[in-house]
């Protein structure tokens, strides 16, 4: 399962409208205690590269913080990493995301 959390331009704070997407990850992880999640943060191409790299990382960390603090998911089960500028989508705005991918225990 995958969950996508979108962000406003230049921001790394998760909007209230995106919290259900974070909660879906938390709910899954509580039901599957051996699962881990990989959170990859991305920025859109506007702005300077160094700022966007920091922003991409901050977006991934922002989602991780909510999972740990609000939902009490162990941080050892969460990997958060910035991926710089996203190019998954042709629409630049759509690349302002953190993508959470659940990794099942082997």
Rosetta blueprint (number, residue, H / E / L):
1 X L
2 X E
3 X E
4 X E
5 X E
6 X E
7 X L
8 X L
9 X L
10 X L
11 X L
12 X L
13 X L
14 X L
15 X L
16 X H
17 X H
18 X H
19 X H
20 X H
21 X H
22 X H
23 X H
24 X H
25 X H
26 X H
27 X H
28 X H
29 X H
30 X H
31 X H
32 X L
33 X L
34 X L
35 X L
36 X E
37 X E
38 X E
39 X E
40 X E
41 X E
42 X E
43 X E
44 X L
45 X L
46 X L
47 X L
48 X L
49 X H
50 X H
51 X H
52 X H
53 X H
54 X H
55 X H
56 X H
57 X H
58 X H
59 X H
60 X H
61 X H
62 X H
63 X H
64 X H
65 X H
66 X H
67 X H
68 X H
69 X H
70 X L
71 X L
72 X L
73 X L
74 X L
75 X H
76 X H
77 X H
78 X E
79 X E
80 X E
81 X E
82 X E
83 X E
84 X E
85 X E
86 X L
87 X L
88 X L
89 X L
90 X L
91 X L
92 X H
93 X H
94 X H
95 X H
96 X L
97 X E
98 X E
99 X E
100 X E
101 X E
102 X E
103 X E
104 X L
105 X L
106 X L
